[in-house]
Amino acid sequence: MATMVTETTYTYPPGPRGFPVFGNLPQFQRDPLTFLEGLHRAYGPIATVHMFSEPIVFAFRPEHAYDLLVERARSVGVGERPGLRARLGVSLLTTDGAMHRRQRRLVQPAFHRKRVEGYAEIMTSQTVEMLHGWHVGDEIDFAARLRELTLRIIIKALFDLDLAEEGTRLSRIFATVVDAQPSGFGTMLPPALLGLPFMPGHAAREMVRSAATDLDAFVYGLIVSRRAEGVDRGDVLSMLLEARDEDGQPLGEVEIRDQAMTLIAAGHETTFTALSWTLDLLSRWPEAYARLRAEVADVLGGSVPGAADLARLPYLDAVIQESLRLRPPAWSINRTPLEPITLDGYTFPVGSSLIVSPWILHREPSIWGDAEVFRPERWLDGSTEHLPRGAYFPFGLGPRICIGMPLAEMEMRLVLATILQQVTPVVVPGFRPIPRPRVTLRLANGLRVRLESAGTATPASALPKVV
Ligand code: HEM
């Protein structure tokens, strides 16, 4: 007897014509952010592009973001994210459903606000140590230095380990691995496709393989030495080693490695990227920079800040929020339906690819007005109090909101305030960082800054009132 197969055909929103075989990949790879902006201008609220023959839908409205990330969070997942899975294994960033909830419960206690406040001293003391090697007049790659700093901080905070000389080496290895990442788009492709010679980063792939082996050796080393020590230090590593599943079984070596690697990678990559972009924006908007330096000098008077001081630094808070608006490190967030879902009148099948983009929504003129202007004052003058839901989400939204958000929020503020007490880094005239959107919004050529004296800060009372 013949079997009847019923197949629903799905209609996708319109989008630009692509190339044979490759689809829109070549246009996208040339300049992903400009391509996205053009896509939004040409197609409005929702558009489809093709990666090879795979349709990928970009949903550009705030209500789409809210719908996908919050209201229908249970009907969508992150999919396998093969590109990320190859590097980070089976972890919070690459699992869905019950497995994801279980992993989240396991790691969550390390990020409770009270616990995170306990990391403040680590953040400032590591920053002060870094500053010992900084001298007025020096020219440095701020992004590279901050990568190393944030790596040292996360490893000390979550794994109670001081990285001595190996910090610099490890930070370079991370840079190698991350630089070879495919674009945010590309992380959804199977590794077999990523390995094709024309895919970006192919040339570096061999180098990356050995760098990835080094990273694995480091993380497995951490696990082995802590097991041997047999002491509960109350940090994330101890939590992972102590954890038991429903059957009372401990996590396997690989499972612990995957979680640890994810937290180390996600825990420093985004943070140093955000701080580097913040410094770039401040250098280009000197009035905001002067106001920030004045606030820091007035409130802290040269002392190293603690978590409690942050409440007295509202302009610093506004600067960070504004920087995360204009340069969101997580510039796009993908979801895949676990059941057919309807968005903007279109129904999308299980397994399809949907993307919402903080990069686009954070610069939507109908929401922000002078969207391209770096104006921290908008966070102080009431104009952002009634933003539509889904308009601003640098840390994501809903049940998968960044687990490290409290840590990152405190770290960015404390590190920046500590640096500004000692020096004023200013981007070297003529230098322009090149945005390279990978999983995060990387700075392809780093950030060349010159260290100027902190003492040149104008007192707040002498500056024009902006608010
Ligand atoms: C400025 C800094 C940071 C930014 C902008 C950022 C951004 C984000 C965003 C947008 C997501 C949601 C992704 C999604 O919905 O698919 C996310 C998830 C995540 N972040 Fe962060 N993040 C930052 C810092 C950190 C830190 C410091 C850590 C860890 C110490 C961390 C660990 C994670 C993890 C593990 C997830 C996955 C959570 C889950 O799916 O349950 N992030 N982050």
Boltz pocket constraint, residues with backbone or C-beta under 6 A from the ligand:
constraints:
  - pocket:
      binder: B
      contacts: [[A, 78], [A, 92], [A, 93], [A, 100], [A, 104], [A, 154], [A, 262], [A, 263], [A, 266], [A, 267], [A, 268], [A, 270], [A, 271], [A, 274], [A, 328], [A, 329], [A, 330], [A, 333], [A, 334], [A, 393], [A, 394], [A, 395], [A, 396], [A, 397], [A, 399], [A, 400], [A, 401], [A, 402], [A, 403], [A, 404], [A, 405], [A, 407], [A, 408]]
      max_distance: 6.0
